[in-house]
Amino acid sequence: MKSTKAASRYAKALLELAMDQGVQDKVASDMAYVAKICQEEKDFLNLLNSPIVNSDKKISIFKSLFVDFDNLTTMFIDLIAKNRREYMLGEIASSFNTQLKQIKGIVPVTIVSAKALNATTKEIILEKLKGSFTGQFEINEVIDESLIGGFIVQMDDKQIDASVSSQFKNLKQRLTR
């Protein structure tokens, strides 16, 4: 929890600097890449969390890995490493992109369904959501065959569960009381 608050503060500071300099889209691209590496590369996470590798060595590794990054991003990562906070880099990157989406009015929506939804069905779901939420939707579709049918919509901390498996669970609970 403590590192999440600190990561959010670092991300907010980076976002404000990026917006002041007008490079928020480039920095967002850099941070998305960092977040992706942190999720997919276990060796990179081990490097970030390693107390054995000193900060100067980590900075030189970062500079060789992130050659195409914006100057602001590079300086920020150097600062994070010098302050021995590189273990939070993945959280900072995720928080940065989340905060930027909030500023731009982009609402991430995850639609989980048993099979791929056709365009008409997606449009109907999004039309229902537009009444409750303002902003542009960023849709992520996930296939989960265990739902049997129907769908689950997840937005921020809200979830709408219209899946057949959920209805079966509810029916089972009512019958076994």
Secondary structure, DSSP 8 states (H G I E B T S, - for coil): -HHHHHHHHHHHHHHHHHHHHT-HHHHHHHHHHHHHHHHH-HHHHHHHH-SSS-HHHHHHHHHHH-TTS-HHHHHHHHHHHHTT-GGGHHHHHHHHHHHHHHHHTEEEEEEEESS---HHHHHHHHHHHHTT--SEEEEEEEE-GGG-SEEEEEETTEEEEEEHHHHHHHHHHHHT-
